Amino acid sequence: MGSGAAGYGRIDFADLQWTSRNYSASRSYAQSKLADMIMTRELARIADERGWPLLSTGAHPGYTRTNLQTAGASLGNGRRSLGTTLLTKLDFLPSQGAEQGAEPLLYAATSPDAVAGGYYGPGGRFGLVGPTTTARMPRKAFDTAVNARLWAEAERLTGVALPVHAV
């Protein structure tokens, strides 16, 4: 699951878990969305390289009206940021219902036209609303060295690695 916020993300290998710097919900979210895209691409590359019948795709829902905007990072259990409050009060961005927002995710998961490493989202105004189309990932998601390094770090941090050969 991606987000336009990924474009503002930066993978900080020195502090992937945000333990040695001041936590920022928005920067952490952007980093996590960029990491999601990187992992999508890297899994697609690995599956292709190893001949695995696996399709790794990504998608984003655009600006879909859900409680995420009103609840924010606290999921309704804390104070909302000024930015979240302004965004929900001004409501100047085009938005769509949850049904249409789910369409790109369903397309990525089920369409015979979805491609390995593909990324899908709304094709209407500002890429926030509309029918599903191929969406653009940030350039940062195409750095093969960063992608391989993040994958290796994820394996190290979780203690789980892909098998070398599929059984």
Backbone as a chain_set.jsonl record, in Angstrom:
{"seq": "MGSGAAGYGRIDFADLQWTSRNYSASRSYAQSKLADMIMTRELARIADERGWPLLSTGAHPGYTRTNLQTAGASLGNGRRSLGTTLLTKLDFLPSQGAEQGAEPLLYAATSPDAVAGGYYGPGGRFGLVGPTTTARMPRKAFDTAVNARLWAEAERLTGVALPVHAV", "coords": {"N": [[0.86, -1.174, 0.0], [0.818, 1.98, -1.03], [1.532, 5.546, -1.066], [1.17, 8.989, -1.907], [2.783, 10.385, -0.245], [5.192, 9.097, -0.171], [6.946, 10.276, -1.921], [8.155, 12.249, -0.473], [9.633, 10.867, 1.231], [12.542, 9.44, 2.842], [15.072, 7.116, 3.094], [16.643, 6.361, 5.948], [19.292, 4.771, 6.746], [20.905, 4.739, 8.952], [19.221, 5.041, 11.065], [16.76, 3.445, 10.972], [14.612, 2.718, 12.574], [13.851, 4.957, 13.929], [14.992, 5.655, 16.467], [17.07, 7.196, 17.416], [16.641, 9.845, 16.905], [14.515, 12.743, 16.866], [11.185, 11.84, 16.826], [9.03, 11.988, 14.048], [5.86, 11.976, 12.955], [4.849, 12.435, 10.347], [7.16, 12.389, 8.688], [8.116, 9.847, 9.282], [5.987, 8.3, 8.349], [6.133, 8.926, 5.601], [8.662, 7.82, 5.032], [8.07, 5.124, 5.552], [6.195, 4.559, 3.545], [7.71, 4.952, 1.237], [9.532, 2.899, 1.685], [7.785, 0.716, 1.477], [7.256, 0.772, -1.29], [9.811, 0.337, -2.301], [10.317, -2.236, -1.305], [8.34, -3.652, -2.665], [9.238, -3.45, -5.32], [11.746, -4.693, -5.067], [11.075, -7.31, -4.25], [9.715, -8.123, -6.546], [11.846, -8.111, -8.348], [13.543, -10.087, -7.228], [11.868, -12.358, -7.375], [11.61, -12.612, -10.147], [14.307, -13.027, -10.884], [14.764, -15.501, -9.646], [12.952, -17.093, -10.848], [10.432, -17.469, -9.747], [6.939, -18.024, -9.483], [5.484, -15.493, -8.811], [3.783, -12.508, -8.114], [4.533, -9.318, -7.447], [3.144, -6.368, -6.542], [2.19, -2.887, -6.249], [0.032, -0.314, -4.868], [-1.931, 2.696, -4.549], [-4.531, 4.459, -2.811], [-5.243, 7.024, -3.556], [-6.765, 10.16, -2.674], [-8.793, 9.26, -0.483], [-11.839, 9.313, 1.155], [-11.783, 8.518, 4.347], [-11.654, 7.492, 7.808], [-9.034, 7.953, 8.404], [-8.047, 10.488, 7.755], [-9.409, 12.108, 9.581], [-8.94, 10.919, 12.053], [-6.197, 10.621, 12.123], [-2.696, 9.994, 12.897], [-2.945, 9.145, 15.492], [-5.132, 7.575, 15.484], [-7.538, 8.488, 16.433], [-7.233, 8.625, 19.162], [-5.859, 10.701, 20.321], [-4.495, 14.08, 20.204], [-5.097, 15.891, 17.233], [-2.947, 16.924, 14.564], [-2.13, 20.28, 13.511], [-1.971, 20.471, 10.741], [-3.499, 18.238, 9.889], [-5.987, 18.96, 10.916], [-6.504, 21.345, 9.454], [-6.522, 20.315, 6.843], [-8.771, 18.63, 6.862], [-10.796, 20.439, 7.503], [-10.712, 22.488, 5.547], [-10.93, 21.059, 3.163], [-10.166, 21.173, 0.384], [-9.04, 19.607, -1.535], [-9.534, 17.291, -4.255], [-11.546, 14.45, -3.61], [-12.499, 11.027, -2.978], [-14.883, 8.318, -2.537], [-14.635, 5.426, -0.353], [-15.085, 3.044, -1.757], [-14.314, 3.571, -4.441], [-11.698, 4.287, -3.913], [-10.608, 1.867, -3.149], [-10.338, 0.531, -5.508], [-7.793, 0.695, -7.071], [-6.147, -0.905, -5.442], [-7.42, -3.368, -5.495], [-7.182, -3.866, -8.214], [-4.362, -4.099, -8.49], [-3.995, -6.424, -7.034], [-5.541, -8.366, -8.322], [-5.893, -8.099, -11.121], [-5.369, -9.43, -14.373], [-3.832, -7.882, -15.963], [-2.036, -6.539, -14.387], [1.369, -5.875, -13.641], [4.566, -7.254, -12.698], [6.19, -5.547, -10.128], [4.725, -3.35, -10.696], [2.819, -0.326, -10.179], [-0.085, 1.156, -9.02], [-2.785, 3.512, -9.2], [-5.269, 6.142, -8.699], [-6.314, 7.791, -11.692], [-7.249, 10.33, -12.153], [-7.81, 13.84, -11.332], [-4.889, 15.308, -10.133], [-3.901, 12.811, -9.536], [-5.335, 11.87, -7.434], [-7.966, 11.064, -7.425], [-10.384, 9.087, -9.266], [-10.554, 6.695, -12.06], [-8.631, 3.642, -12.071], [-5.196, 3.604, -12.938], [-1.852, 3.203, -14.258], [0.453, 4.251, -11.918], [2.966, 6.671, -10.961], [5.982, 5.896, -9.374], [8.133, 7.346, -6.886], [11.358, 8.558, -7.902], [13.315, 7.701, -6.15], [12.638, 5.101, -5.48], [13.713, 3.511, -7.398], [16.376, 2.981, -7.137], [18.621, 0.601, -7.334], [20.693, -0.294, -5.651], [20.045, 0.797, -3.124], [17.57, -0.45, -2.807], [18.271, -3.209, -2.629], [19.849, -3.059, -0.345], [18.003, -2.197, 1.623], [16.292, -4.41, 1.633], [18.049, -6.373, 2.598], [18.551, -5.316, 5.147], [15.984, -5.506, 6.248], [15.723, -8.273, 6.366], [17.767, -8.801, 8.205], [16.868, -7.378, 10.501], [14.443, -8.656, 11.057], [15.153, -11.276, 11.243], [14.463, -13.139, 9.393], [14.787, -14.745, 6.319], [14.586, -15.027, 2.754], [14.257, -18.199, 1.134], [16.942, -19.712, -0.667], [16.444, -21.385, -2.806], [13.367, -22.232, -4.277], [11.086, -24.583, -3.008]], "CA": [[0.0, 0.0, 0.0], [1.638, 3.167, -1.168], [0.954, 6.858, -0.814], [1.919, 10.097, -2.489], [3.751, 10.836, 0.761], [6.469, 8.428, -0.428], [7.809, 11.219, -2.632], [8.866, 13.047, 0.523], [10.339, 9.934, 2.105], [13.99, 9.253, 2.746], [15.472, 5.954, 3.878], [17.789, 6.678, 6.809], [19.815, 3.486, 7.195], [21.535, 4.897, 10.272], [18.19, 5.045, 12.105], [15.523, 2.983, 10.337], [13.547, 2.562, 13.565], [13.611, 6.261, 14.555], [15.296, 5.595, 17.897], [18.097, 8.151, 17.837], [16.29, 11.207, 16.477], [13.155, 13.128, 17.255], [10.18, 11.179, 16.003], [8.112, 12.807, 13.283], [4.852, 11.087, 12.377], [4.728, 12.615, 8.895], [8.384, 11.915, 8.026], [8.136, 8.401, 9.462], [4.996, 7.764, 7.417], [6.699, 9.052, 4.254], [9.721, 6.818, 4.925], [7.469, 3.791, 5.492], [5.551, 4.394, 2.239], [8.801, 4.754, 0.289], [10.037, 1.545, 1.938], [6.815, -0.219, 0.885], [7.482, 0.74, -2.737], [11.114, -0.296, -2.523], [10.189, -3.671, -1.051], [7.543, -4.173, -3.778], [10.125, -3.581, -6.486], [12.811, -5.667, -4.795], [10.491, -8.649, -4.291], [9.463, -8.421, -7.961], [13.147, -8.422, -8.953], [13.996, -11.377, -6.706], [11.004, -13.403, -7.939], [11.991, -12.766, -11.547], [15.651, -13.599, -10.912], [14.726, -16.892, -9.195], [11.953, -17.822, -11.604], [9.283, -17.778, -8.89], [5.652, -17.564, -10.022], [4.998, -14.573, -7.79], [3.559, -11.17, -8.645], [4.622, -8.288, -6.407], [2.648, -5.098, -7.066], [1.822, -1.885, -5.257], [-1.057, 0.569, -5.259], [-2.344, 3.689, -3.564], [-5.951, 4.76, -2.977], [-5.506, 8.439, -3.8], [-7.323, 10.83, -1.494], [-10.034, 8.549, -0.229], [-12.474, 9.751, 2.402], [-11.878, 7.507, 5.407], [-11.378, 8.118, 9.098], [-7.604, 8.223, 8.551], [-7.844, 11.934, 7.732], [-9.95, 12.737, 10.789], [-8.327, 10.335, 13.245], [-4.766, 10.866, 12.054], [-1.771, 8.971, 13.375], [-3.37, 8.647, 16.801], [-6.333, 6.774, 15.253], [-8.636, 9.035, 17.216], [-6.968, 8.567, 20.597], [-5.001, 11.801, 20.754], [-4.709, 15.361, 19.531], [-4.761, 15.953, 15.819], [-2.007, 17.975, 14.21], [-2.722, 21.442, 12.844], [-2.09, 20.127, 9.324], [-4.646, 17.338, 9.731], [-7.186, 19.751, 11.179], [-6.723, 22.228, 8.306], [-6.848, 19.506, 5.67], [-10.147, 18.14, 6.939], [-11.735, 21.561, 7.564], [-10.722, 23.209, 4.278], [-11.431, 20.107, 2.18], [-9.971, 21.771, -0.935], [-8.516, 18.62, -2.476], [-10.543, 16.346, -4.748], [-11.527, 13.204, -2.855], [-13.431, 10.012, -3.467], [-15.361, 7.373, -1.544], [-13.795, 4.261, -0.075], [-15.254, 2.032, -2.802], [-13.444, 3.906, -5.575], [-10.326, 4.258, -3.416], [-10.159, 0.473, -3.077], [-10.181, -0.01, -6.86], [-6.41, 0.43, -7.474], [-5.607, -2.007, -4.649], [-8.005, -4.59, -6.048], [-6.569, -4.052, -9.532], [-2.997, -4.592, -8.289], [-4.041, -7.774, -6.477], [-6.311, -9.359, -9.064], [-5.996, -7.918, -12.571], [-4.397, -10.135, -15.206], [-3.003, -6.876, -16.625], [-1.044, -6.012, -13.441], [2.708, -6.382, -13.953], [5.5, -7.345, -11.577], [6.799, -4.264, -9.806], [3.823, -2.281, -11.105], [2.258, 0.534, -9.134], [-1.355, 1.614, -9.568], [-3.515, 4.499, -8.413], [-6.275, 6.88, -9.462], [-5.767, 8.525, -12.829], [-7.917, 11.621, -12.318], [-7.173, 15.077, -10.862], [-3.711, 15.235, -9.274], [-3.671, 11.423, -9.14], [-6.001, 11.667, -6.144], [-9.295, 10.495, -7.646], [-10.636, 8.606, -10.616], [-10.347, 5.283, -12.375], [-7.273, 3.119, -11.879], [-4.209, 3.653, -14.01], [-0.493, 3.024, -13.769], [0.914, 5.437, -11.19], [4.423, 6.85, -10.941], [6.697, 5.805, -8.107], [9.225, 8.325, -6.811], [12.652, 8.112, -8.433], [14.077, 7.035, -5.079], [12.269, 3.682, -5.428], [14.36, 2.822, -8.505], [17.797, 2.835, -6.839], [18.784, -0.833, -7.075], [21.577, -0.514, -4.498], [19.243, 1.09, -1.931], [16.547, -1.483, -2.705], [18.92, -4.425, -2.117], [20.306, -2.802, 1.034], [16.834, -2.192, 2.502], [15.849, -5.789, 1.753], [19.0, -7.051, 3.497], [18.301, -4.804, 6.502], [14.726, -6.083, 6.713], [16.029, -9.654, 6.741], [18.566, -8.769, 9.426], [16.049, -6.917, 11.621], [13.388, -9.622, 11.368], [15.706, -12.615, 11.417], [13.813, -14.001, 8.409], [15.341, -14.547, 4.984], [13.999, -15.853, 1.7], [15.066, -19.355, 0.787], [17.719, -19.536, -1.892], [15.743, -22.118, -3.861], [11.979, -22.569, -3.953], [10.869, -26.03, -2.905]], "C": [[0.898, 1.226, 0.0], [0.874, 4.434, -0.826], [1.805, 7.893, -1.536], [2.962, 10.642, -1.528], [5.125, 10.214, 0.542], [7.456, 9.354, -1.134], [8.62, 12.099, -1.698], [9.711, 12.177, 1.44], [11.826, 9.879, 1.826], [14.333, 8.08, 3.647], [16.747, 6.312, 4.635], [18.299, 5.369, 7.407], [20.473, 3.573, 8.57], [20.503, 4.817, 11.394], [16.831, 4.651, 11.503], [14.343, 2.946, 11.304], [13.217, 3.862, 14.314], [13.879, 6.235, 16.062], [16.298, 6.647, 18.343], [17.838, 9.571, 17.348], [14.864, 11.498, 16.921], [12.164, 12.522, 16.278], [9.286, 12.206, 15.328], [7.134, 11.864, 12.601], [4.81, 11.219, 10.86], [5.976, 12.123, 8.163], [8.524, 10.398, 8.15], [7.169, 7.721, 8.499], [5.546, 7.8, 5.989], [7.799, 8.018, 4.034], [9.117, 5.421, 4.782], [6.813, 3.547, 4.133], [6.597, 4.225, 1.135], [9.37, 3.343, 0.455], [9.09, 0.497, 1.36], [7.047, -0.348, -0.612], [8.79, 0.045, -3.083], [11.005, -1.805, -2.352], [9.343, -4.344, -2.148], [8.432, -4.437, -4.981], [11.185, -4.653, -6.263], [12.265, -7.094, -4.81], [10.188, -9.05, -5.736], [10.77, -8.818, -8.656], [13.637, -9.801, -8.52], [13.181, -12.516, -7.31], [11.363, -13.665, -9.396], [13.338, -13.474, -11.669], [15.634, -15.09, -10.581], [13.667, -17.73, -9.917], [10.734, -18.216, -10.784], [8.0, -17.254, -9.527], [4.948, -16.664, -9.006], [4.864, -13.191, -8.415], [3.548, -10.177, -7.489], [4.238, -6.949, -7.03], [2.357, -4.145, -5.915], [0.691, -1.018, -5.784], [-1.269, 1.617, -4.176], [-3.784, 4.094, -3.854], [-6.261, 6.196, -3.364], [-5.998, 9.098, -2.524], [-8.724, 10.289, -1.289], [-10.576, 8.957, 1.131], [-12.648, 8.562, 3.352], [-11.621, 8.227, 6.724], [-9.891, 8.373, 9.317], [-7.34, 9.728, 8.593], [-8.323, 12.587, 9.028], [-9.298, 12.192, 12.051], [-6.827, 10.602, 13.278], [-3.957, 9.713, 12.623], [-2.205, 8.382, 14.714], [-4.565, 7.707, 16.696], [-7.472, 7.189, 16.169], [-8.404, 9.061, 18.711], [-6.11, 9.71, 21.124], [-5.344, 13.073, 20.013], [-4.305, 15.276, 18.085], [-3.785, 17.092, 15.585], [-2.758, 19.127, 13.542], [-2.941, 21.144, 11.362], [-3.286, 19.234, 9.056], [-5.943, 18.099, 9.92], [-7.509, 20.646, 9.989], [-7.17, 21.445, 7.074], [-8.305, 19.057, 5.71], [-11.158, 19.284, 6.961], [-11.848, 22.279, 6.215], [-11.266, 22.346, 3.143], [-11.336, 20.651, 0.753], [-9.458, 20.774, -1.977], [-9.643, 17.734, -2.999], [-10.417, 15.043, -3.968], [-12.587, 12.26, -3.416], [-13.819, 9.086, -2.326], [-14.451, 6.163, -1.432], [-13.906, 3.193, -1.167], [-14.334, 2.307, -3.984], [-11.977, 3.895, -5.143], [-9.752, 2.85, -3.355], [-9.831, -0.097, -4.459], [-8.72, -0.254, -7.265], [-5.784, -0.745, -6.717], [-6.127, -3.341, -5.166], [-7.406, -4.904, -7.412], [-5.18, -4.668, -9.374], [-2.991, -6.048, -7.828], [-4.672, -8.804, -7.402], [-6.29, -9.232, -10.58], [-4.95, -8.751, -13.318], [-3.475, -9.168, -15.952], [-1.958, -6.252, -15.691], [0.305, -6.667, -13.723], [3.59, -6.373, -12.713], [6.19, -6.004, -11.361], [5.937, -3.086, -10.187], [3.249, -1.542, -9.911], [1.035, 1.216, -9.732], [-2.048, 2.586, -8.627], [-4.542, 5.198, -9.284], [-5.623, 7.711, -10.564], [-6.394, 9.886, -13.062], [-7.114, 12.773, -11.74], [-6.087, 14.84, -9.829], [-3.363, 13.806, -8.852], [-4.326, 11.081, -7.813], [-7.349, 10.973, -6.268], [-9.351, 9.893, -9.046], [-10.342, 7.146, -10.816], [-8.869, 4.901, -12.279], [-6.435, 3.233, -13.143], [-2.847, 3.315, -13.41], [-0.052, 4.336, -13.14], [2.438, 5.485, -11.216], [4.954, 6.711, -9.524], [7.754, 6.901, -8.076], [10.524, 7.725, -7.352], [13.463, 7.328, -7.419], [13.787, 5.546, -5.009], [12.972, 2.866, -6.51], [15.864, 2.647, -8.304], [18.056, 1.386, -6.43], [19.687, -1.122, -5.879], [20.83, -0.268, -3.186], [18.204, -0.002, -1.726], [17.132, -2.766, -2.106], [19.359, -4.236, -0.667], [19.123, -2.813, 2.012], [16.309, -3.61, 2.687], [16.74, -6.544, 2.742], [18.797, -6.594, 4.946], [17.018, -5.378, 7.083], [14.936, -7.535, 7.134], [16.809, -9.701, 8.056], [17.705, -8.405, 10.639], [14.974, -7.931, 12.026], [13.921, -11.011, 11.665], [15.087, -13.625, 10.458], [14.405, -13.681, 7.044], [14.615, -15.447, 3.998], [14.88, -17.074, 1.459], [15.797, -19.084, -0.525], [17.012, -20.214, -3.054], [14.319, -22.416, -3.386], [11.833, -24.077, -3.945], [9.676, -26.424, -3.74]], "O": [[1.649, 1.457, 0.947], [-0.266, 4.397, -0.362], [3.002, 7.698, -1.748], [3.919, 11.291, -1.95], [6.125, 10.75, 1.02], [8.668, 9.225, -0.958], [9.658, 12.634, -2.089], [10.417, 12.679, 2.314], [12.3, 10.22, 0.741], [13.941, 8.043, 4.813], [17.798, 6.536, 4.033], [17.806, 4.912, 8.438], [20.579, 2.566, 9.27], [20.857, 4.555, 12.543], [15.88, 5.432, 11.527], [13.197, 3.124, 10.89], [12.394, 3.858, 15.23], [13.073, 6.74, 16.843], [16.372, 6.96, 19.531], [18.739, 10.41, 17.381], [14.115, 10.598, 17.302], [12.29, 12.674, 15.063], [8.842, 13.17, 15.952], [7.528, 11.049, 11.767], [4.741, 10.211, 10.157], [5.855, 11.496, 7.11], [8.997, 9.74, 7.224], [7.493, 6.693, 7.905], [5.436, 6.819, 5.254], [7.866, 7.405, 2.969], [9.597, 4.62, 3.979], [6.872, 2.43, 3.62], [6.396, 3.446, 0.203], [9.656, 2.67, -0.536], [9.543, -0.506, 0.81], [7.035, -1.456, -1.148], [8.866, -0.732, -4.035], [11.538, -2.566, -3.16], [9.611, -5.488, -2.514], [8.385, -5.509, -5.583], [11.486, -5.432, -7.167], [12.921, -7.997, -5.329], [10.386, -10.207, -6.106], [10.793, -9.752, -9.457], [14.092, -10.591, -9.348], [13.746, -13.532, -7.715], [11.414, -14.817, -9.828], [13.491, -14.406, -12.46], [16.397, -15.862, -11.162], [13.504, -18.918, -9.638], [10.071, -19.204, -11.101], [7.987, -16.143, -10.059], [3.935, -17.047, -8.42], [5.739, -12.758, -9.164], [2.646, -10.202, -6.651], [4.917, -6.456, -7.93], [2.286, -4.553, -4.756], [0.422, -0.987, -6.984], [-0.842, 1.446, -3.034], [-4.216, 4.077, -5.007], [-7.432, 6.556, -3.488], [-5.684, 8.647, -1.422], [-9.699, 10.793, -1.845], [-9.857, 8.945, 2.13], [-13.535, 7.725, 3.178], [-11.396, 9.437, 6.742], [-9.521, 8.962, 10.333], [-6.508, 10.193, 9.372], [-7.695, 13.528, 9.515], [-9.12, 12.93, 13.02], [-6.254, 10.789, 14.351], [-4.464, 8.606, 12.807], [-1.867, 7.241, 15.029], [-4.974, 7.107, 17.691], [-8.263, 6.362, 16.622], [-9.287, 9.475, 19.463], [-5.679, 9.673, 22.276], [-6.34, 13.147, 19.293], [-3.292, 14.664, 17.745], [-3.788, 18.091, 16.304], [-3.882, 18.959, 13.07], [-3.968, 21.515, 10.793], [-4.015, 19.455, 8.089], [-6.895, 17.904, 9.165], [-8.659, 20.705, 9.556], [-8.079, 21.861, 6.356], [-8.995, 19.103, 4.692], [-12.278, 19.113, 6.48], [-12.947, 22.635, 5.789], [-11.976, 22.839, 2.267], [-12.309, 20.599, 0.0], [-9.447, 21.074, -3.171], [-10.599, 17.454, -2.277], [-9.308, 14.584, -3.696], [-13.443, 12.647, -4.211], [-13.171, 9.066, -1.279], [-13.612, 5.91, -2.297], [-12.925, 2.513, -1.467], [-13.656, 1.405, -4.475], [-11.106, 3.529, -5.932], [-8.543, 2.664, -3.495], [-9.123, -1.099, -4.564], [-8.423, -1.337, -7.77], [-4.986, -1.494, -7.281], [-5.383, -4.316, -5.265], [-7.151, -6.064, -7.733], [-4.854, -5.646, -10.047], [-2.095, -6.814, -8.184], [-4.377, -9.994, -7.288], [-6.645, -10.189, -11.269], [-3.781, -8.772, -12.934], [-2.458, -9.582, -16.508], [-1.087, -5.514, -16.15], [0.378, -7.863, -14.008], [3.383, -5.58, -11.795], [6.709, -5.403, -12.301], [6.353, -1.938, -10.026], [3.2, -2.058, -8.794], [1.105, 1.787, -10.82], [-1.912, 2.49, -7.408], [-4.674, 4.888, -10.468], [-4.534, 8.258, -10.393], [-6.103, 10.534, -14.068], [-5.887, 12.704, -11.661], [-6.332, 14.245, -8.78], [-2.603, 13.615, -7.903], [-3.93, 10.128, -7.143], [-7.82, 10.359, -5.311], [-8.493, 10.15, -9.89], [-9.938, 6.44, -9.893], [-7.984, 5.748, -12.395], [-6.906, 2.991, -14.255], [-2.715, 3.162, -12.195], [-0.168, 5.399, -13.749], [3.105, 4.48, -11.459], [4.44, 7.329, -8.592], [8.222, 7.34, -9.127], [10.744, 6.518, -7.26], [14.203, 6.41, -7.771], [14.625, 4.79, -4.516], [12.838, 1.643, -6.534], [16.556, 2.205, -9.221], [17.744, 0.99, -5.307], [19.466, -2.101, -5.166], [20.97, -1.043, -2.24], [17.977, -0.437, -0.596], [16.556, -3.342, -1.184], [19.25, -5.157, 0.142], [19.227, -3.374, 3.103], [15.917, -3.977, 3.795], [16.247, -7.262, 3.612], [18.867, -7.408, 5.868], [16.962, -5.702, 8.269], [14.388, -7.975, 8.145], [16.54, -10.542, 8.914], [17.8, -9.048, 11.685], [14.638, -8.045, 13.204], [13.23, -11.833, 12.267], [15.176, -14.832, 10.683], [14.516, -12.519, 6.655], [14.094, -16.5, 4.367], [16.103, -16.994, 1.568], [15.326, -18.328, -1.374], [16.982, -19.681, -4.163], [14.103, -22.802, -2.237], [12.401, -24.766, -4.793], [9.321, -27.602, -3.792]]}, "num_chains": 1, "name": "protein.A"}
